Amino acid sequence: MGAIDCYPNSKLKLQSMFLHRKSTNLISKAKEVALVAHPHVMPSPTIRSSAANLTRTMAAINKDGIGVDPHELDAIFEQKRSLRSKVRKALKNMDPILRSQEDNAIENIVVESSWFKASKSLCAYVSSPALLEVGTSRIISEVLSSSAKERKKLYVPRVEDRNSNMKMLMISSVKDLIEKSMNILEPALVDSDGNQREDVMQASDPVDLFIVPGLAFDKSGSRLGRSGGYYDLFLKNYQELTKKKRWKQPLLVALSYSVQIIEDGVIPVTPFDIPMDALVSPAGFIPISGAALRRCE
């Protein structure tokens, strides 16, 4: 069962339907419109927003496939901009000691989990202090420090352009990473021998786990990104690839500080937003989809 198939509510059923379509061009169109116009889960602090009382407006389906209402999209993107501002402020105001404690708690939960240990191949982001992302250095170290025989395949992101295009390239050492803008570490296109790095989209075997960043999340699986659309587009393309290859869908797990968990219904969504299967917060692992629940068994 795919990551999207596990959501029973009507909004996510519509989302699943949309994501099987040609969304790449529609993402560009949506952006143009916006520019022109753990088992145990402890309660986490939440951010409240006036958007909580707004209906999650979805684009309507028409006879040609997907109809995108410019006014609805403009309203949704404005709500997202407002929420991003609130979450960024909360992240900047986090006590550094608390941030470090939450990083340690989240990474411990990941590396000690059965679903992480059982994974053979994964995509994970390289955390950036400049972006105030949950740390992933221990997770990456855990993978790369394993013996070559037992090591999981690890793919990390490389931004290609400003049109939401991103690659996931395999690395075998932190030395494979180079500093780019904002001191963000990304893999070089070629290794030290001048060979092209393996691109996950051309890999012969599937990835079974994605560790995903973001600005805000809720416990129904909604994710608010940083507005670039890179992960939504990449995940959509990879899900289509797995269906074409008849591979099992990967588990999509987001890492979240406590201040990034928003009450359900606050995060505005569009047909292009990919829902998460699970969250990891300092309180523990929060399974959302049926796929995530089965991984906990």
N, C-alpha and C positions, 0 to 999 in steps of 0.2 A: 504494500500500500504506500502511496506517495505521501510526501510531507503535507500536501494540501488536502488530501482525501480524508483526513481524520477530523476535520472540523464540521460539526453538525449544523451550525447556525447558517441561516440563509445568506448572510453577507459573505461568508467564506465559501459557500457553494458557488455563488456568483463569481467570486474571485478566482476559484479553481477553473471555472468555465472560461473566464477571460484569459487566464494564463496559458491556455492551450492554443491561443490564437497568435496572430502576428503582432506581438506587442512591441517589438523593437522600434518600428516606425512610429507607433503611437506614443511611445515614451518621448521621442523627439517632439512630436506634435504637442504633447502635454506641456513640455518645457517651454515651447514657443508661446503657447497660450498664456502661461504664467508670467513670462517676461513681458508679453504685450499687455496685458491687462494688469528532597531530596526525598527522598522518601518523607522527611519531616520538613515542613516549611513554616518558618516563623513569620509573623506579620512584618512587613517592611514599610518604612516611611514612604509616603506618596506625595506627589506634586499635584495640586489641584488647579484646575484651569476653567475659565468660563466656557471653554469648548466642551466641557462635560455634558452640558445640556443640549449640545448641537447634535443633530442626526448625522450618522455616518453616510454622507451622500455618495452614492455610486453612480457611475455613468450608465446610461440606459442602453439596452441591447436593441439594435434595429435590424431590419431585414438584411443589411449588408455585413453584419457581424457585430461591430462595436460602435456605438454612437457616443462621442465625447462632447458633453455640454460645456462650452467654454466658461460659462458663468459658474457652474458647479465646480469645475477644476480650479478656477481662480479663487473661489471661496476656500476650497480645501487647502490650496497652497498657502494662502494667507494665514489660515489656522496653524498650519505646520510651521511657518516662519515664527509666529508668536510663541508656539510651544518650544521650538528650538531655543529661542532667546531665554526662556525661563529655565530650561534644563541646563544650558551652558552656564548661566549665572549660578545655579545650584552646585554645579561641578566645580566652578572656580572657587566657591566659598567652602568647599570641603576641607576639613582639617587635614593637613598632610599626614599626620599620624594615623588618623582614621582611614585615609585613602590606602596607606601602606598595609594596614591591618585587613582591609577588605580585599585588596589584591591577593594577599597571602591566603585568605580564607577561600576565595573563589578558585585560585589555581590549585589549592590542595584538593578541593572537591573534584575538580576536573581530572587531575592526574591519578587520583585514587578511585575514580569511578569505574564500574564494570564496562560501561559503554566506551570509555576512552581506551581502556586496556585492551578491549576486544577489537578495536579498529585496526585495520591493516594499512589504510591510506587516508590521509586527511588534508583538508585545506584549513589554514589558520592565519589570522592576521598577525602582523608584527606590530605590537602596541607602540603608540607614539605618545610621549609625555605632552607634546604640544597640542595634541587632540584630546587630552584628558581621557584616554581610553583605559579600560581595565587591562592590567598587565598580562602579558602572555609569555614573558621571558622564561619562566620556569617550565611552562608547557612545551615551548620550543626546545629548551634544553633537555627536557625529559625524552623527547623524540630523538634528538640528534646525538645524545650521549649513549644510546643503546648500541650494542654491537651491530656490525653491518648485516649479519645474518638475521637478527631479530628486529632490525629497525623498521619502523613504519615509513611509508613514503610521505613526505611532507611537501606540500605546495603552498607558496605564499604569494600575496598579490603584488602585481606591478601595474600601475596606472599607465595606460597607453596614450590617452589624449583627454580633451575636455568634453568629449561626447559620450561619456559614461562607459567607455571601453576599458576593460581591465583584463589582464591575464593572470593565471595562477601558474607559477613556474616552480619546478622541484628544486630544493636545495638539500645539501648534505652537511653543511657547516654554516655557522654564523658568518664565516669569512666570505660566504657567497653573497652577502648583503652589502649594498652600497648606499651611502647617504644621498638623498635627493632633497627637494624643497622641504622646508620646515623640519629638517633633520630626520625625515621619515626614511626608514630603512626599507629598501626594495631589492629584489634579486636582479643581478645583471643578466642581460639576455644570453650571454655565453659564459661557460665555466672557465677555469684557469687554463684549460687546454684548448680553448677556442671553440669548443663544441656547443651547439645550441642546447639550452636547458629544456628538459621535458615539459611540455605544456599539458596541463591536466585535460584539456579538451581533445588532445591527440593521444592520450594514454591508452594502453591496451586493457587496463583494468579499472574498475570503478573506484571512486572515492566513497567511503562509507560515513564520513563525518565532516561537517563544516563548522568551524568555530567563528562566529560572526560578531562584528562590533556594531555599535549604533549609539544613538543619543538617548533614546527612550524606548521602553517596552511596557507591555501590560501582560497580565497572566492569561489572556486569551490568545496570545501569539502575535499581536500587532507589534510592528517595529517602526520607529521613526529614525531614519538615517540622517546624514548630514547634508542632504539636498542634491548630491551629485548623481544619484541613481546607479552608481557602479555595482553595488551588491545585488540590487533587485534585478538588474539586467543580466548580470553574470549568473545568478542563481536560476533565473528563468531559462537561460540558454542551456545551463547544465542539466536541469530537470528535463528539458526536451531531448537532450542527448541520451540521458539514461533511458527514457521511454523508447527512443529509436533503437538503442542497443539491447533493450529488454533487461537492463540492470535494475537492481534494487535502488530505490531512491535514498540518497544520503540523509542522515539525521542532521537537522539544522539547529544548532545550539548557540544561543546568544549569551554573552557575558555582560552582567549589569551590576553597577554599584547600587546600593540601596536607594540613593536619591534619584536613580534613573527609572525606577519602577513606578509606572503611572497607573491610576485607577482605570479599570476597564471602561471603554467608551470615550475616553478623552483623546486618544490618538486618532486624528483624521486619516482615512485610508482612501486610496484610489485603486482602480483595477490593476495597477502595475506593482503594487506592494506585495512582497512575498512574506507570508506568515512564518513564524518560527515554530519548531517542534517542541522546544524546551528553553528554559532560562536557567542560568546559574547565577545566583546572588550570594551575598555573604551568608544568608540564612540556609542555603542548601540548593539542591537540584529541584526545579519546578517543571515536571513533565506536563505537556499541554496536549499534544496529539496522541493518537493511538500508537503510533510508531514509537514515540518516546516512552510511553507506558510499558510497551513490550520490551524495550531495551532495559528497563529497570527490573524485570522479572529474573 
